[in-house]
Amino acid sequence: MRIRNSSILITGTFLFLFASCQKTPQASFTYEIAPVDSAQCNNDPKCKDVIFTNTSIDAHSYGWAIDVYYQFGYGRSTEKDWTMRVPGSLEGIYTMRLVAYSKNGKKEDSFYETFDTR
């Protein structure tokens, strides 16, 4: 019985140490605003794509959210990189948030950037 208890203790200690050794990710991204052919956007000449490129370090999964996502109806994503289409009727100044998560999901970091589509 002593060997079994020791092996459980060793396994538990290893799992605890492994989980605590996960690096805290550093969330970051860049963005580019690009015009969209109006034929691809209901003939809207002011329609734009905001192309977000994830530059996070030590991250395994991601969560994107725009500050006023309800206006767009689709302002959230879990993709590594993300492109968001902004119709001319919604052009303005917005803030995007990227949350980067560690592999075990126990550590995270957030990065915010404001962008202007006008």
Protein Blocks (a to p, Z undefined) as FASTA:
>chain_A
ZZmmmmmmmmmmmmmmmmmmpccdddddddddddddfklngoiakbccdddddfbehiab
dcdddfklmlnopaccfbfbdcddddfklgccdddddddddfkopaccdddddddfZZ
